[in-house]
């Protein structure tokens, strides 16, 4: 594979841009690649190498790259000449459509990124409860700010006991006192959650969790676990916040809260909400949102780019086409087929491996054990994953080298492309040295 031009661009960029990239997640050895075109399920780099994209903007690009019908529908809503800083009828139409799909939410406010949505959720929760601290789930990623970037992909030699995990910084530079104040819970362990939250009920304002842990692959919560957390948060005056940035519109049309039948107080949505355009939403109960309603509550919720018209045009176009094209049904069918066939292929090759996912999200774990939390995922075989993904990528597939990340398909991943992926998986499984 020729990467001459990417290397030239990297050499040029690295003097101006740290590492030549604007997100560390795009780092690759020996250097990042630079892309010039996307079409359907494929992307092309600047050296004209074509890749089958199985990341799709971390699941955000749900229709596929450069979808013609989406582009045309979006353009219809972009003719006002207004860009940002003003409220418009478009913001009302987008909110109305969102609430018609996410039926468990009573109100919604738009912001720009998942991190911003989680920051707003924290401010609102602190205001609503009169308490200061936050609880998160071990291994989860809920944004990169101080109170939630805690025990994200933690080093297990420092993580402490499973039933009472240590609060570890997810990055250098975080405020140490805020990191220590964040309570860390193990996933899918209701007994530990009840003990830890009860002991700390005087200080915990909100529990933020992914109802399906997708930033470490794909690990769904047990329904009874979420139901238990719902009851516990009601009892202890803790705001229950679902991070639906990845599960929204994919786990079910109305997100994981629809799928599990458990309604949080607040939920963060993003990624697929606008087919890859910059947008996030915070949705939930009207009584909680009174804290930010002018004339009713003292909590701030501001931002010049909140309700950005281009992003709202993209979101409204996405939501209309999402329903018209029966997107969730199609993606669920294709994901189930991938998972079933991969399981059969792993068995054929004698490789201890499983594929988990739903709604277009998926990931591979090289283990024959059940995976319920971060520690069990981290114990899966990294070497087998590395061998598999290296062979998979060598066939021209854009995929993650990290054994604790996630993958996604889009509507552009047709049945024929799904079969191609399975052929590549078959060959890649066969290349693993057991």
N, C-alpha and C positions, 0 to 999 in steps of 0.2 A: 504494500500500500504506500503510495507516494504521499508524503506530507511536507513537501518542500515549502510550499507557500505558507502553510500553517506555522512552520518553524520560523520563516521570515517575519510573519506577523507577530509571533511571540517575542522574538528578539526586539522588534520595534516597540511593542506594547509594554514590555516589562520595564522599560526605563520611565514610563509614564504612569502605568497602572500596576500596583503591587501584584506580582505573580502573573501579570498579564490577564487577569480575570477580575470580574466584579462580584463574584460569589465563590468562596473557597470550595464549595461543593462541585465546582466545574474543573477543579484541578485534576490533571492526568499526568502520569509519567510517560516519556521524559518531558513533555510539554503539552499544554492544552491544544485542542483542535479548534479551528474557527470555521463557522458555518455561513453559508450564503443563501440557502434556499430550502424551503420546506414545501412538500406537496403530499397530501394524503397521509399515509403512514410512514413516509420517507423524508429524510433530510440529506442534503449534500454539503460537503465541506468545501473550502476554497480551492482544494486540489481536485475537485470533481469526483471524490469518492462518495458513493451512495450508501446510506445506512438505513436499515429498518429500525425505526424509533420505537423502543419499548419503555421509554420513560415519559414521553409526551408532556414535557413541562411539569414534571412531578404530578402528573394526573390532571393538569389544568386544561390541556388542549383536548377536549372531549369529542369534538367532531372530526379532528384531524387537521393537519396543516393546510392553510389557505383554502378552506372550504368555501366554495363559490356561493352556495345558498345562504350560508351564515353571513358572508361579507356583504351580499346584496341586502339582506334583511337589516343588518346593522346600519348600513348606509341610509336607510329610510329614516332612521331616528337621529341622524346627525346633521340635519340641514338648518338648524336654528341659528347657527353662528355663535352660540354660547358655548363656552368651554368649561369654565369652572367659577366657583365663588358665588353662584346664584342658585336659588331653588327654581325648578321648572316643573311643568306638568309631567315630563318624562320621569322625574324622580318619583312622582306619585304612581305612575303606571308601573314602574319597575317594582316598587314596594308592594303594590296591590297584587301583581303577578307572583312575586316571591311568596307572599303570605297565602296565596291560593294553592301553592305547591307544598310549602312547609306549613302544614295546617296546625301543627302543635304550637307555633309561635303566634303571639298576639300583636306584637309590634316589631319593627326593624329599623335600624339605622345603618347607613353605609359609611364605611371608611375605606382605607386603601390597601392595607396588608394584614396578614394574619397577626403579626406582632402588634400592630396598632390595635386590632380588635381585642387581643388579650390584655393589652394595657388598659383599654376602656373598661373591659369586664372587671378588672381589678379595682379601678377607681369606683365604679358603681357598687361593687360588692362591699368595699370598705365603707362607703357612704351609707348603704342600706343597712348594714349590720352594726356599724360602729366599732368594728374590729379591724385589725391591721394586717394580719399575715395570711399567707396563701398555702394551700396544700396541692401537691402535684403527684404524678405517678412516676415511679422509677423507670428510667429509660425513655420517657416521652419527650418530644420536642413540641413546645407550645409557644415558640417565639424566642428571640435572643436577648430579651431584657432581663434585668437582675433577678427579679423575684421568681421567674419561671424557667430560666435557663439553668436549672439545677438538677443534678443527677441525670442529665441527658447523655445517653450512651456512656454511663460511668465505668470507670476502671473497677472491676469486681474485687480486686485485691484491697481496695480502699472503701468498698461500699458498705461494709458491716453486715449485720445479720439481716436475713431476708425479711423477717417480720418487723424490723425496725431499721430501715435503711438510713445510712448517713446522708446528710445534705452536702453534696459535692458540687463545686462550680463547674458549669459546662464549658467555661472559657476563662482564660486569664482576663483580668481587668474588671470582673464583677465586684460589686460592693459586698465585702465579706459579711457584714452584719445582716444584709438582706438575704444572702445565700443561707446563712445559719438559721434565719427566721422562717425559712420555707420548710414546711413539713413534707417529707417524702413517704409515700405509701407504696406497697407492692401491689401489682395489678392482679385482679381476680382473687383477692384474698379478703373476703368480707370481715372475717374475724379480726385480722390485723387492723383493717381500716376502722372498725368500730372501736377498738381499744385506743388507737392512736388519736383519732378524731375526738373521742370522748375526753381523753386526757388533756387535749389541747383546745377544747371547745371555746374557752375564754378568749382565745386570740385568733382563731382561724375564721377569716371572713368568707373565703371561697375555696372550693375544691374544683380544680380544672383538670379535666381528663379527656383523652380520646376514647370514645366508646369502642372503637376498634383501633388498636395501636398499629398504625400504618407506617410511621416513620422508622420503625424497626422491622418492617416486612409486612405482615398481616396477621394480627392476633386479636380476634374478637373477644369482647367481654362475655362472661356468662350472664344470661338474663337475670338470674337471681342476684348476682353481684350488683348490677345496676339498680335493680329494684331495692336492694338493701341500702345502697348509698342514697337513693332518693328519700327513703324513710328516715335515714340517719341524719341527713342534712336538714330535713324539716324539723326534726326533734332538737337539733343542736344550733339552730339559727345560722346555718352555713349556706351560702349561695352555691348551688350546683351548676357548674358551667361545663357544657360539652364543647370540646374542640372538634367541630365538624368541618374543618377546612378541607380535609381529604375525603371524609365520608359523605358529605353533603352531595346530593343528586346522584350518588353512586351506590352506596349501601342500600338505599331505597330512594325514591324521588324526594321524600321529605327528610332524608338523612337517616342516621342510625337511630335517632329518637323515634322515628316512625317504625323502623324495622324491629326494635326491641320493645316498643310500647312504653317507653319511659321518657317523660317530659322533663327536661332540665329547666332551671330558672332562666338561664341565658345560654346561648349557643353561638359560636363563631363559625361563619361560613366564608369560603374563599375558593381559590383554585378554579374548579369547573364553573363557578357561578357566572363567569363572563367569558368562558372559552379561552382563557389565557390572558385576557386583558387585566390591568391592574385594578382589582376591586376586592373588598372584603365586606362582610356584614356582621353586625351583632344583632341577634334576634332573641325574643323571649317574652316574658310576662310583663304586662302593662304596669303592674304595681311596682316592679323593679325599675322600669324605665322612668317612673315619676321622679327619680333622683336627678335625672338630666333634663327634665321638662321645664323650660323657662316659666317662672312664676310658681312652680311647685317644688322643685328640688335644688339643692346647692351644688350639685356635682357638674363639673365641666365636661363637655364633649364637643370639641371644636376641631377644625382642620380646613384649610383652604381648599384642599382637593377632595374633601368628603363629598360624595355625590357627583363626582366628575362626569361630565356629560358623555364623553366618549366611552367611558367604562360602563355607564348605565345603558347606553345604546347597545353595547355588546351584551350586557346582561339580559336586557329585554329580548333581544334577538335570540340569545341562547335559550332562554326559558320557553319562548314560543316554539322553537324548533325542537327542544327537548321533549315536549309533549307530542308534537305532531309526528315526530319520527320514532316514537316509542323507544327512546334511547336506553333507558334503564333495562328494559326487557331484553333488548338486543345484546347489550354488553354483558348482562348476567348470563345469558345463554352461551355466549362465546367463552366467557371466563370459566364457567362450569365445564365446558368441553375441554379446555386447556388443562384444567386441574385433573380431571378424570383420566385423560390420555397420558399426562405426565406420570401419574401414579403407576399406570400400567407399564410405561417405558422404564421407569426406575426399577420396577420389579423384574422386568425382563433382563436388565443389565446387572441385577444384584446390588444396586446402589441404595443405601439407606437415605432416602430423600422423599420429601413431600412438597407439594405446591399448595399454598393457601391464598385465598382471595375471594373477591366478589365485586360485581359492578364495574369490572374493568381494571381494578387494582389487583395485584398479585405479587408473590415473592416465593422463592425457593428456600427451603431449609434442608440441610443435609444431616438428617437424623431420623431415627425410627421412633423417637419418643414424642409424646404430646407436648405442645408448646402453649403455655398459658400466660407467660410473662417475659420480661426482659432477660432475666437470668437464664431461663430455659432456652431462649433464642440465642443468647450469647454462647451457650454451651454446644450449639450445633457445629458441624465440622467446617472450619474455615478453609482448610486445604482442599477439600472436595469442592467447595463452592468456587474457590479460585481456579481450579482446573476446569470446572464446568464453564464458568463465565468467560475464561480466556478462550476456550474453544468456540463458545457461542459468539463472542465478539469478533473472532477471526473470520466468521462467515458474513461479516458486514452488518452486525446488529449493534445498535447503540444501547448499551445496558450499563448497570452500575457494578463497579468492581468491589463495592462494599457489601459484605455479607449481611449487614444489618441496615439495609435501606429498602427501597420498594420500587416496583415497576407498574406500568399501566399500558393498556391498549385504548384505542379510540374507535369511533364509528367507522373510521377509514380502514381499520384492520378487518378486512373482509374475511369471509370463510376460507378463501384460497390462501390469504396471508396467514391466517391461523394455522392452516395445514403446513405451510412453509416453516413457521415457527416450530411446530411439532417435529418436523423432519430435522431441523437444526438441533433441537433438544435431544432427540434420539441419538444423533451422531455425537453430540457433546457429552452425553452421559456415557456413551461407549468409549470415550477417550480418557475417562477418569481411571487413574491407577489406584486400585484399592489396596 
